[in-house]
Amino acid sequence: MDELEEPKFQIENRFVAKSGATVWVRNFVSTIPNAEGRPAQNIALVTDITSRIGTQQELRAVDAQLRLMIDHAPAAVAMFDRNMLYVA
């Protein structure tokens, strides 16, 4: 490990609130060294990413439905993006 590089990592966690709602958070954790360069403290930045995770899940569900429709369509069906490049 480079002398200037501090140990750090990111992790996403799912929690269930008392209300029963699911909450997703991203934790960015970093170690702060003391004067001698040894780990002294950890600091964490916690960000609520619940809406992003929900949007991703919705998009995956819509994508699965579209692919199912295309795979089982009685006629030839193709999907193109805005630049008219073939998608599926």
Backbone torsions as a table, in degrees:
resi	resn	phi	psi	omega
1	MET	NA	136.6	178.1
2	ASP	-62.6	143.5	-178.8
3	GLU	-59.7	-32.4	-177.9
4	LEU	-83.3	-16.3	-177.7
5	GLU	-82.1	126.3	177.8
6	GLU	-95.8	142.7	177.5
7	PRO	-60.7	132.9	179.9
8	LYS	-156.2	158.1	175.9
9	PHE	-158.9	163.2	175.3
10	GLN	-122.3	146.1	176.9
11	ILE	-150.6	145.6	175.4
12	GLU	-107.8	136.8	-178.9
13	ASN	-128.9	151.1	175.5
14	ARG	-113.1	132.4	178.5
15	PHE	-125.8	156.5	173.5
16	VAL	-112.7	119.9	-179.6
17	ALA	-73.2	165.6	178.4
18	LYS	-56.9	-30.9	-179.9
19	SER	-72.8	-11.6	-177.7
20	GLY	97.4	-7.5	179.7
21	ALA	-73.1	145.7	176.5
22	THR	-87.9	133.9	179.2
23	VAL	-124.9	127.9	176.6
24	TRP	-106.2	136.1	177.5
25	VAL	-134.1	149.5	171.9
26	ARG	-107.5	127.7	178.0
27	ASN	-107.9	124.7	172.1
28	PHE	-108.5	114.2	-174.0
29	VAL	-114.7	134.8	179.5
30	SER	-137.8	149.0	178.4
31	THR	-98.7	135.2	177.7
32	ILE	-105.7	123.0	-178.7
33	PRO	-81.4	159.0	174.2
34	ASN	-87.0	-172.2	-177.1
35	ALA	-61.0	-28.3	-179.8
36	GLU	-86.0	-4.4	179.7
37	GLY	90.6	3.0	178.1
38	ARG	-87.7	150.6	179.2
39	PRO	-57.7	127.5	-179.0
40	ALA	-116.8	-39.2	-176.8
41	GLN	-144.5	155.9	171.2
42	ASN	-112.7	143.0	176.8
43	ILE	-127.1	141.3	-178.5
44	ALA	-130.6	136.9	173.3
45	LEU	-109.4	119.6	-176.8
46	VAL	-110.3	124.9	-178.4
47	THR	-122.2	130.8	177.4
48	ASP	-74.6	117.3	-179.9
49	ILE	-117.3	22.5	-176.9
50	THR	-56.7	-45.9	-177.2
51	SER	-67.3	-36.9	178.5
52	ARG	-64.5	-43.7	179.4
53	ILE	-64.0	-41.8	178.1
54	GLY	-61.4	-42.2	178.5
55	THR	-63.8	-43.1	178.4
56	GLN	-61.4	-41.4	179.4
57	GLN	-65.0	-40.8	178.3
58	GLU	-63.8	-42.6	-179.9
59	LEU	-65.1	-38.7	177.5
60	ARG	-63.8	-39.3	179.8
61	ALA	-66.3	-43.0	178.6
62	VAL	-64.7	-42.3	178.9
63	ASP	-61.1	-42.8	179.8
64	ALA	-63.0	-40.4	178.9
65	GLN	-64.9	-44.0	-180.0
66	LEU	-63.4	-43.2	-179.8
67	ARG	-65.4	-37.1	177.1
68	LEU	-63.8	-42.8	177.9
69	MET	-61.6	-46.0	-178.5
70	ILE	-64.7	-43.4	-178.1
71	ASP	-64.6	-28.1	-175.8
72	HIS	-112.5	12.5	179.3
73	ALA	-69.8	140.6	-179.6
74	PRO	-72.9	-14.0	179.8
75	ALA	-124.9	167.9	178.9
76	ALA	-66.9	128.8	178.9
77	VAL	-131.3	138.0	177.6
78	ALA	-136.6	150.9	177.2
79	MET	-114.8	137.3	178.1
80	PHE	-126.3	149.8	175.6
81	ASP	-84.2	-174.4	-176.7
82	ARG	-63.9	-21.8	179.0
83	ASN	-94.0	11.6	-179.6
84	MET	61.5	33.8	173.0
85	LEU	-94.4	137.7	-177.5
86	TYR	-63.3	129.3	-179.5
87	VAL	-109.5	-46.9	180.0
88	ALA	-157.5	NA	NA
